[in-house]
Amino acid sequence: MNLEERATLVREWVGEVATYIRQQFEKEIQVQTKSHRTDLVTNVDQAVEVFFREKITAHFPQDQYFGEEKMGENPINLAGPVWIVDPIDGTVNFVLQQNHFAIMLGYYEDGEGKLGVIYDVINDDYFEAITGKGIRRNGAPFTPPYTDKHLEQSLISINGGMVMRNVYHVQELVYAAMGLRIYGSAGIEIIALMKGEIAAYISPRLQPWDIAAGMVFAKEMGLKVSQLSTEPVNLLQANAVIIAYPSTYDRMIGNFKNQ
């Protein structure tokens, strides 16, 4: 099955599961904590992950599946075809705001991103990228409004904890920019990057499912993505990540190197 056919299937799956998610707001959502009190998981996250795992297994039994909620076995390498899925990115937002969360799927072959999907569920905003074929938004070709943005003329997004603790002296970058915005969901942050609303997104600990889809979009847009050390992102572990327009990336990385 080619990438376009895979993309068509994913659109159908996301549409089906989005209807399910919206219906859950009329019911009592079961919430649990994972590693700490703000690291939440709900019965909806788990059900959505099971849904995607079963769909992918049924259609692509040879493909590996890498999911946040670990409702099954996760792979130990990226050999061959691999799906990297975040069923609900921004679970705290999902629970407390019923908004500002996304479904994210990345499809990779031997470690190379081929298909990325980010869907803002509540705002019904669907972004899809196929390597070498550009980006589509809600089925129509999408041309990002910017090819580059400079830090001093832009808003940026940095993890709130990093800003409060001034990790890597990021407060200097906030002061240099036009301002700070924090969305609380990697998927929503990446959509903001695509729309040119921010020039950079920095987080100290993104898991593979937080960034895999976004890396496909970044490649299509010409954005730069790396660990804060400038090493490539490792999609088998958590990373401190920067994803930004080229000029802003270079400015920020220069700041990190001087710390």
GUKOL-285618 format. One record per residue (C-alpha): residue number from 1; chain; y negated, z negated, x negated. Coordinates in steps of 0.25 Angstrom, whole numbers, plus 5000, padded with zeros to 4 digits. Each point is the difference from the previous one (the first is absolute). Example, Ala and Ser with C-alpha at 12.3 -4.5 7.8 and 13.67 -1.06 7.14 Angstrom:
BEGIN
REC vexse vomar    v    w    u
REC     1     A 5018 4969 4951
REC     2     A 4986 5002 4994
//
This chain:
BEGIN
REC vexse vomar    v    w    u
REC     1     A 5000 5000 5000
REC     2     A 4986 5004 4994
REC     3     A 4988 4991 4999
REC     4     A 4994 5006 5013
REC     5     A 5012 4997 5008
REC     6     A 5000 4986 4995
REC     7     A 4986 4998 5003
REC     8     A 5002 5005 5014
REC     9     A 5012 4990 5002
REC    10     A 4991 4989 4994
REC    11     A 4989 5003 5010
REC    12     A 5010 4999 5012
REC    13     A 5005 4986 4995
REC    14     A 4986 4995 4997
REC    15     A 4996 5004 5014
REC    16     A 5012 4993 5006
REC    17     A 4999 4987 4993
REC    18     A 4984 4999 5002
REC    19     A 5003 5000 5015
REC    20     A 5009 4988 4998
REC    21     A 4990 4993 4991
REC    22     A 4989 5001 5010
REC    23     A 5009 4995 5011
REC    24     A 5003 4987 4992
REC    25     A 4986 4995 5002
REC    26     A 5004 4997 5014
REC    27     A 5011 4991 4996
REC    28     A 5001 4988 4991
REC    29     A 5001 5004 4985
REC    30     A 5009 4992 4992
REC    31     A 4993 4996 4986
REC    32     A 5007 4995 4988
REC    33     A 4995 4997 4986
REC    34     A 5006 5006 4987
REC    35     A 4995 4996 4986
REC    36     A 4988 4992 5005
REC    37     A 4992 4997 5013
REC    38     A 4992 5013 5000
REC    39     A 5012 5009 4997
REC    40     A 5005 5002 5014
REC    41     A 5011 5008 5006
REC    42     A 5003 5002 5015
REC    43     A 5011 5005 5009
REC    44     A 4992 5013 5001
REC    45     A 5000 5002 4985
REC    46     A 5015 4998 5000
REC    47     A 5003 5009 5012
REC    48     A 4991 5011 4994
REC    49     A 5007 5000 4987
REC    50     A 5014 5000 5006
REC    51     A 4995 5012 5009
REC    52     A 4995 5008 4987
REC    53     A 5013 4996 4992
REC    54     A 5009 5005 5011
REC    55     A 4993 5013 5003
REC    56     A 4999 5003 4985
REC    57     A 5015 4996 4998
REC    58     A 5004 5009 5012
REC    59     A 4992 5012 4995
REC    60     A 5001 4999 4985
REC    61     A 5013 4991 4997
REC    62     A 4999 5003 4985
REC    63     A 4985 4996 4999
REC    64     A 4997 4986 4995
REC    65     A 4991 4991 5008
REC    66     A 4990 4989 4995
REC    67     A 4993 4991 5010
REC    68     A 4991 4988 5000
REC    69     A 5008 4992 5010
REC    70     A 5014 5002 4992
REC    71     A 5007 5002 5013
REC    72     A 5012 5006 4992
REC    73     A 5002 5003 4985
REC    74     A 4988 5005 4992
REC    75     A 5002 5010 4988
REC    76     A 5000 4996 4985
REC    77     A 4995 5013 4995
REC    78     A 4992 5012 5006
REC    79     A 5011 5011 4997
REC    80     A 5001 5011 5010
REC    81     A 4993 4999 5014
REC    82     A 4994 4987 5003
REC    83     A 4992 4995 5012
REC    84     A 4990 4989 4998
REC    85     A 4996 4994 5013
REC    86     A 4990 4989 5004
REC    87     A 5003 4998 5015
REC    88     A 4987 4992 5003
REC    89     A 4990 5000 4988
REC    90     A 4990 4989 5003
REC    91     A 5009 4990 5008
REC    92     A 4989 4989 5000
REC    93     A 4991 5010 5007
REC    94     A 5011 5004 5009
REC    95     A 5002 4986 5005
REC    96     A 4986 4994 5000
REC    97     A 4991 5013 5003
REC    98     A 5010 5009 5007
REC    99     A 4993 5011 4992
REC   100     A 4998 5005 4985
REC   101     A 5014 5002 4997
REC   102     A 5008 5012 4996
REC   103     A 5014 5007 4999
REC   104     A 5003 5006 4986
REC   105     A 5011 5008 4995
REC   106     A 5001 5007 4987
REC   107     A 5011 5010 4997
REC   108     A 5004 5002 4985
REC   109     A 5009 5008 4992
REC   110     A 5005 4995 4986
REC   111     A 4987 4992 5000
REC   112     A 4990 5011 5004
REC   113     A 4993 4998 5013
REC   114     A 5002 5012 5010
REC   115     A 4996 4995 5013
REC   116     A 4990 4989 5004
REC   117     A 4997 4994 5014
REC   118     A 4989 4990 5004
REC   119     A 4998 4997 5015
REC   120     A 4989 4991 5005
REC   121     A 5008 4996 5013
REC   122     A 4989 4994 5008
REC   123     A 4990 5011 4997
REC   124     A 5010 5011 5002
REC   125     A 4996 5006 4986
REC   126     A 5012 5007 4993
REC   127     A 4999 5005 4986
REC   128     A 5011 5008 4993
REC   129     A 5000 5006 4986
REC   130     A 5011 5010 4995
REC   131     A 4999 5002 4985
REC   132     A 4993 5013 4997
REC   133     A 4996 5003 5014
REC   134     A 4989 4990 5002
REC   135     A 4997 4990 5011
REC   136     A 5001 5001 5015
REC   137     A 4993 4990 5010
REC   138     A 5005 5000 5014
REC   139     A 5007 5013 4997
REC   140     A 4988 5008 4995
REC   141     A 4996 5003 4986
REC   142     A 4992 4989 4994
REC   143     A 4990 5002 4988
REC   144     A 4995 4987 4995
REC   145     A 4985 5000 5000
REC   146     A 4999 4996 4985
REC   147     A 5007 5004 4987
REC   148     A 4993 4989 4992
REC   149     A 4992 4988 5002
REC   150     A 4992 4991 4991
REC   151     A 5001 4985 5000
REC   152     A 4985 4997 5001
REC   153     A 4999 5009 5012
REC   154     A 5012 4995 5008
REC   155     A 5007 4989 5007
REC   156     A 5012 4995 4994
REC   157     A 5012 4991 5004
REC   158     A 5006 4989 4992
REC   159     A 5010 4990 5004
REC   160     A 4993 4988 5005
REC   161     A 5007 4990 4991
REC   162     A 4996 5008 4988
REC   163     A 4986 5000 5004
REC   164     A 5000 4985 5003
REC   165     A 5006 4996 4987
REC   166     A 4993 5011 4992
REC   167     A 5013 5006 4994
REC   168     A 4997 5010 4990
REC   169     A 4985 4997 5002
REC   170     A 5001 5009 5013
REC   171     A 4987 4993 5005
REC   172     A 4993 5009 4990
REC   173     A 5005 5012 5007
REC   174     A 4996 4995 5013
REC   175     A 4986 4998 4996
REC   176     A 5000 5014 4993
REC   177     A 5005 5006 5013
REC   178     A 4992 5002 5013
REC   179     A 5009 4989 5006
REC   180     A 5014 4995 5003
REC   181     A 5009 5003 5012
REC   182     A 5014 4993 5002
REC   183     A 5009 5006 5011
REC   184     A 5013 4991 4998
REC   185     A 5009 5012 5000
REC   186     A 5003 5009 4988
REC   187     A 5003 5012 5010
REC   188     A 4986 4998 5007
REC   189     A 4994 4999 4986
REC   190     A 5006 5013 4996
REC   191     A 4995 5007 5013
REC   192     A 4986 4994 4997
REC   193     A 5001 5007 4986
REC   194     A 5004 5013 5006
REC   195     A 4989 5000 5009
REC   196     A 4990 4997 4989
REC   197     A 4996 4986 5006
REC   198     A 5004 4993 4987
REC   199     A 5001 5005 4986
REC   200     A 5011 4991 4995
REC   201     A 5011 4990 5004
REC   202     A 5005 4989 4991
REC   203     A 5011 4990 5003
REC   204     A 5007 4991 4990
REC   205     A 5014 5001 5006
REC   206     A 5004 5012 5008
REC   207     A 5014 5002 5003
REC   208     A 5007 5014 5000
REC   209     A 4999 5001 5015
REC   210     A 4985 4997 4999
REC   211     A 4996 5012 4991
REC   212     A 5011 5010 5000
REC   213     A 4994 5008 5012
REC   214     A 4986 4999 4994
REC   215     A 5004 5005 4987
REC   216     A 5004 5014 5007
REC   217     A 4986 5000 5006
REC   218     A 4994 4997 4987
REC   219     A 5007 5011 4993
REC   220     A 4995 5010 5011
REC   221     A 4986 4995 4999
REC   222     A 4999 4999 4985
REC   223     A 4998 4985 5000
REC   224     A 5004 4991 4989
REC   225     A 5011 4990 5002
REC   226     A 5006 4990 4989
REC   227     A 5002 4986 4997
REC   228     A 4988 4992 4996
REC   229     A 5005 5001 4985
REC   230     A 5000 5016 5002
REC   231     A 5015 5000 5000
REC   232     A 5007 5009 5011
REC   233     A 5003 4993 5013
REC   234     A 5015 4995 5000
REC   235     A 5006 5002 5014
REC   236     A 5011 4990 4997
REC   237     A 4991 4988 4999
REC   238     A 4987 4994 5004
REC   239     A 4988 5005 4992
REC   240     A 4985 4997 4998
REC   241     A 4994 5013 5005
REC   242     A 4987 5008 5000
REC   243     A 4999 5013 5009
REC   244     A 4986 5007 4999
REC   245     A 4992 5012 4998
REC   246     A 5000 5005 4986
REC   247     A 4986 4995 4996
REC   248     A 5001 4986 5006
REC   249     A 5014 4999 4994
REC   250     A 4995 5003 4986
REC   251     A 4988 4990 5002
REC   252     A 5010 4989 5006
REC   253     A 5010 5002 4989
REC   254     A 4990 4999 4989
REC   255     A 4996 4986 5006
REC   256     A 5014 4995 5000
REC   257     A 5002 5004 4986
REC   258     A 4988 4993 4995
REC   259     A 5005 4986 5006
//
